[in-house]
Amino acid sequence: MFGALEAGGTKMVMALMDSQGRETDRKVIPTGTPEDTMPQMLAFFRSRPIDALGVGCFGPLDLDPKSPAYGHITRTPKLSWRDYPILQAFRDALHVPVGFDTDVNAAALAENRLGAARGLSSCLYLTVGTGIGGGVVVNGQPVHGLMHPEVGHMLLSPDASDPAPEGFCPYHKGCGEGLAAGPAIQKRWGLPAQQLPEGHAAWALEAGYLAQICANAMMVLSPQKIILGGGVMHQRLLFPMVRAKTISLLNGYLPVREVDEGLEDYIVPPGLGDASGITGAYLLARDALDNAKIQ
């Protein structure tokens, strides 16, 4: 049996999965402080016999095994979690192998192995919700490097019609998260995304910003599929708008079939729906157990 944790900035989703990836138990709790939240999560996994745990966690994270801060949540806006050693906390308490990565890398892994990018060697998974984050898989593995991809903080060109052209990110003016995440939509227009009517000006603005991220990703990363998930993308009207604006931004520069066909099968919703994150955590747990057996 495998434990899976999708550790988000708003909620913690815990699940128990069998060897076939079938979910047998689940619990969801709000993300409070570590002092409030960790005991509840540890109690859930301690009370169930698991062979390994997978954690897809909000970030930024230190993912360098050679770093003294490996497994820490680092400069998160959630101040109570800043510099918290979450990986070590689970290892010390549960005494099982623990797979650990960003929540969006976990979701990208799941989509690559089991979802919309199955059979491809690379993909970008972009979640658009409380924040904007991007997970990248290349050759079947999540990308790590200097740190991990922070696609949501890509700097964008503000739209001339934007009433809040600097956005709302506490770190950067004009980054994707500050301009296009769910809270930015609500602060700009006074209503959450799901309450805005179909013809509202918010949608053209949102699609333009997401298209900038997609076009930049196509130029820099060249993924074989871009998957747009998260709560904001439940507004399905955004998909054709993002595709059209991305093609416009590319301006004929990429001579590939996917662009010629209108990006219909290239910029797509998650194949696993809202289960990408928890499924990715399960896959991290399986990989951690496999690696432990090899060692």
C-alpha positions as CSV (number, residue, x, y, z in Angstrom):
1,M,0.0,0.0,0.0
2,F,1.1,3.5,-0.7
3,G,0.5,6.8,0.9
4,A,0.0,9.9,-1.3
5,L,-0.1,13.5,-0.2
6,E,-1.0,16.5,-2.4
7,A,0.3,19.3,-0.1
8,G,-1.3,22.5,-1.3
9,G,-1.3,26.0,0.0
10,T,-5.0,25.8,0.6
11,K,-5.6,22.2,1.5
12,M,-3.8,18.9,2.2
13,V,-5.2,15.9,0.3
14,M,-4.1,12.6,1.8
15,A,-4.9,9.2,0.2
16,L,-4.2,5.6,0.5
17,M,-3.6,3.7,-2.8
18,D,-3.1,0.1,-3.6
19,S,-0.5,-1.3,-6.0
20,Q,-2.7,-0.7,-9.0
21,G,-3.2,3.0,-8.1
22,R,-6.7,2.5,-6.8
23,E,-7.6,4.9,-4.0
24,T,-8.9,3.1,-0.9
25,D,-9.1,6.0,1.6
26,R,-8.9,9.7,1.5
27,K,-8.9,12.7,3.9
28,V,-8.8,16.4,3.1
29,I,-7.9,19.1,5.7
30,P,-7.2,22.8,5.4
31,T,-3.6,23.9,5.3
32,G,-3.0,25.6,8.6
33,T,0.4,26.1,10.4
34,P,2.8,23.1,10.6
35,E,1.9,22.8,14.3
36,D,-1.8,22.3,13.4
37,T,-1.4,20.4,10.1
38,M,1.5,18.0,10.5
39,P,0.0,16.0,13.5
40,Q,-3.2,15.4,11.5
41,M,-1.3,14.2,8.5
42,L,1.1,12.0,10.5
43,A,-1.9,10.5,12.3
44,F,-3.6,9.6,9.0
45,F,-0.6,7.8,7.6
46,R,0.5,6.2,10.9
47,S,-2.9,4.6,11.3
48,R,-2.6,2.8,7.9
49,P,0.0,0.3,6.9
50,I,2.0,1.9,4.0
51,D,5.2,0.7,2.3
52,A,6.1,4.2,1.0
53,L,4.8,7.7,0.9
54,G,4.8,10.2,-2.0
55,V,4.6,13.9,-1.3
56,G,3.8,16.5,-4.0
57,C,4.3,19.8,-2.1
58,F,3.7,23.5,-2.7
59,G,7.0,25.4,-2.8
60,P,9.5,26.7,-3.4
61,L,11.4,23.6,-2.3
62,D,15.0,22.6,-1.9
63,L,15.3,19.5,-4.0
64,D,19.1,19.1,-4.1
65,P,20.0,16.0,-2.1
66,K,23.4,17.4,-1.4
67,S,22.0,20.6,0.2
68,P,21.8,20.9,4.0
69,A,18.2,22.2,3.4
70,Y,17.2,19.3,1.2
71,G,13.5,18.6,1.7
72,H,12.7,22.0,3.1
73,I,10.0,24.3,2.0
74,T,11.9,27.5,1.4
75,R,10.8,31.1,0.6
76,T,7.1,30.4,0.5
77,P,4.6,33.3,1.0
78,K,3.0,31.0,3.7
79,L,5.3,32.3,6.4
80,S,4.6,29.6,9.0
81,W,5.9,27.0,6.5
82,R,9.0,28.9,5.5
83,D,12.2,26.8,6.0
84,Y,10.1,23.9,7.3
85,P,11.8,20.4,6.9
86,I,8.7,18.6,5.7
87,L,10.5,15.7,4.0
88,Q,12.5,14.9,7.1
89,A,9.4,15.2,9.3
90,F,7.7,12.4,7.4
91,R,10.8,10.3,7.2
92,D,11.4,10.5,10.9
93,A,7.8,9.8,11.8
94,L,6.9,7.1,9.4
95,H,10.1,5.2,8.8
96,V,9.3,4.4,5.1
97,P,10.8,5.6,1.8
98,V,9.4,9.0,0.9
99,G,9.3,10.4,-2.6
100,F,9.3,14.2,-2.7
101,D,8.8,16.8,-5.4
102,T,6.8,19.9,-6.2
103,D,3.0,19.5,-6.5
104,V,3.1,20.5,-10.1
105,N,6.1,18.2,-11.0
106,A,4.1,15.4,-9.4
107,A,1.0,16.3,-11.6
108,A,3.2,16.5,-14.7
109,L,4.6,13.1,-13.9
110,A,1.1,11.6,-13.6
111,E,0.0,13.2,-16.9
112,N,3.1,12.0,-18.6
113,R,2.8,8.4,-17.4
114,L,-1.0,8.0,-17.3
115,G,-2.8,11.1,-18.6
116,A,-2.8,13.5,-21.5
117,A,0.9,13.2,-22.3
118,R,1.1,9.4,-22.0
119,G,3.6,8.0,-24.5
120,L,5.4,11.3,-24.9
121,S,8.9,12.0,-23.7
122,S,8.1,15.5,-22.4
123,C,5.3,17.8,-21.2
124,L,4.6,20.9,-19.3
125,Y,1.8,20.8,-16.7
126,L,0.6,24.3,-15.7
127,T,-1.8,24.7,-12.8
128,V,-3.9,27.9,-12.7
129,G,-5.6,28.3,-9.4
130,T,-4.7,29.9,-6.0
131,G,-1.3,30.3,-7.6
132,I,0.3,29.4,-10.9
133,G,2.9,26.7,-11.0
134,G,4.5,24.7,-13.8
135,G,5.8,21.1,-13.7
136,V,8.1,19.9,-16.4
137,V,8.9,16.3,-17.4
138,V,11.7,15.5,-19.8
139,N,12.6,12.0,-20.8
140,G,10.0,10.7,-18.4
141,Q,11.5,12.5,-15.3
142,P,10.6,15.7,-13.5
143,V,13.1,18.5,-14.3
144,H,15.3,19.7,-11.4
145,G,18.3,22.0,-11.9
146,L,19.4,25.1,-10.0
147,M,16.2,24.5,-8.1
148,H,13.0,23.5,-9.9
149,P,10.9,25.2,-12.6
150,E,9.0,28.3,-11.4
151,V,7.0,28.8,-14.5
152,G,4.3,30.8,-12.7
153,H,6.8,33.6,-11.9
154,M,7.8,34.0,-15.5
155,L,7.8,37.8,-16.3
156,L,5.1,38.8,-18.8
157,S,4.3,41.9,-20.9
158,P,1.3,43.6,-19.2
159,D,-1.7,44.1,-21.5
160,A,-2.5,47.7,-22.3
161,S,-6.2,47.2,-21.2
162,D,-5.3,45.7,-17.8
163,P,-6.5,47.8,-14.9
164,A,-3.9,46.2,-12.7
165,P,-0.8,45.9,-15.0
166,E,1.7,45.3,-12.2
167,G,-0.3,42.3,-10.9
168,F,-0.5,41.2,-7.3
169,C,2.6,39.1,-6.6
170,P,4.5,40.2,-3.5
171,Y,7.8,39.3,-5.2
172,H,7.5,40.5,-8.8
173,K,5.8,43.1,-10.9
174,G,4.2,41.6,-14.0
175,C,4.7,37.8,-13.3
176,G,2.3,35.2,-14.5
177,E,1.0,34.4,-11.0
178,G,0.5,38.0,-10.1
179,L,-1.4,38.7,-13.3
180,A,-3.4,35.6,-13.9
181,A,-3.8,33.4,-10.8
182,G,-7.3,33.1,-9.3
183,P,-6.7,35.7,-6.5
184,A,-5.5,38.2,-9.2
185,I,-8.7,37.7,-11.1
186,Q,-10.8,38.3,-8.0
187,K,-8.8,41.3,-6.9
188,R,-8.9,42.9,-10.3
189,W,-12.6,42.3,-11.0
190,G,-14.2,41.9,-7.5
191,L,-15.5,38.4,-8.2
192,P,-13.9,35.0,-8.3
193,A,-13.4,33.4,-11.7
194,Q,-16.4,31.0,-11.5
195,Q,-18.8,33.9,-11.0
196,L,-17.7,36.0,-14.0
197,P,-20.0,35.8,-17.0
198,E,-18.8,34.3,-20.3
199,G,-18.5,37.6,-22.1
200,H,-16.6,39.4,-19.4
201,A,-13.4,41.2,-20.3
202,A,-11.5,39.1,-17.7
203,W,-11.4,36.2,-20.1
204,A,-9.6,37.8,-23.0
205,L,-7.1,39.3,-20.5
206,E,-6.6,35.9,-18.8
207,A,-6.2,34.0,-22.1
208,G,-3.6,36.6,-23.3
209,Y,-1.5,36.1,-20.2
210,L,-1.7,32.3,-20.3
211,A,-0.9,32.4,-24.0
212,Q,2.3,34.3,-23.2
213,I,3.3,31.6,-20.8
214,C,2.5,28.9,-23.3
215,A,4.4,30.6,-26.2
216,N,7.5,31.3,-23.9
217,A,7.4,27.6,-22.8
218,M,7.2,26.4,-26.4
219,M,10.3,28.6,-27.3
220,V,12.4,27.7,-24.3
221,L,11.4,24.2,-23.3
222,S,9.8,22.8,-26.5
223,P,7.5,20.4,-24.6
224,Q,5.5,17.8,-26.6
225,K,2.3,18.7,-24.8
226,I,1.1,21.6,-22.6
227,I,-1.5,20.7,-20.1
228,L,-3.5,23.4,-18.3
229,G,-5.1,22.4,-15.0
230,G,-6.3,24.1,-11.8
231,G,-9.5,25.7,-10.8
232,V,-9.4,28.6,-13.2
233,M,-9.1,26.2,-16.1
234,H,-12.5,24.7,-15.2
235,Q,-13.7,27.6,-17.3
236,R,-13.4,25.6,-20.5
237,L,-14.1,28.7,-22.7
238,L,-10.4,29.6,-22.0
239,F,-8.9,26.8,-24.0
240,P,-9.8,28.0,-27.5
241,M,-8.9,31.5,-26.5
242,V,-5.5,30.5,-25.2
243,R,-4.8,28.4,-28.3
244,A,-5.7,31.2,-30.6
245,K,-3.7,33.9,-28.7
246,T,-0.7,31.5,-28.5
247,I,-0.7,31.1,-32.3
248,S,-0.9,34.8,-32.7
249,L,2.1,35.4,-30.5
250,L,4.1,32.7,-32.3
251,N,3.4,34.6,-35.5
252,G,4.3,31.7,-37.8
253,Y,7.7,31.1,-36.3
254,L,7.3,27.5,-35.4
255,P,6.7,25.3,-38.5
256,V,5.2,22.3,-36.7
257,R,2.0,20.3,-37.3
258,E,0.6,21.1,-33.8
259,V,0.5,24.8,-34.6
260,D,-0.9,24.3,-38.1
261,E,-3.7,22.3,-36.6
262,G,-4.6,25.1,-34.2
263,L,-3.0,23.5,-31.0
264,E,-6.3,21.5,-30.5
265,D,-4.3,18.5,-29.3
266,Y,-1.4,20.4,-27.9
267,I,-2.7,22.8,-25.3
268,V,-5.2,20.5,-23.5
269,P,-7.0,19.9,-20.2
270,P,-5.5,17.2,-17.8
271,G,-6.3,13.7,-18.9
272,L,-6.6,12.7,-15.2
273,G,-8.9,15.7,-14.4
274,D,-8.4,16.9,-10.8
275,A,-6.6,13.7,-9.9
276,S,-3.3,14.6,-11.5
277,G,-1.7,15.8,-8.3
278,I,-2.7,12.9,-6.0
279,T,-1.9,10.4,-8.7
280,G,1.5,12.0,-9.1
281,A,2.2,11.7,-5.4
282,Y,1.3,8.0,-5.6
283,L,3.8,7.6,-8.5
284,L,6.5,9.3,-6.4
285,A,5.8,6.8,-3.6
286,R,6.2,3.9,-6.0
287,D,9.4,5.3,-7.4
288,A,10.7,5.8,-3.8
289,L,10.0,2.2,-2.9
290,D,11.6,0.9,-6.1
291,N,14.7,3.0,-5.5
292,A,14.9,1.8,-1.9
293,K,14.9,-1.8,-3.1
294,I,17.7,-1.1,-5.5
295,Q,19.8,0.4,-2.8
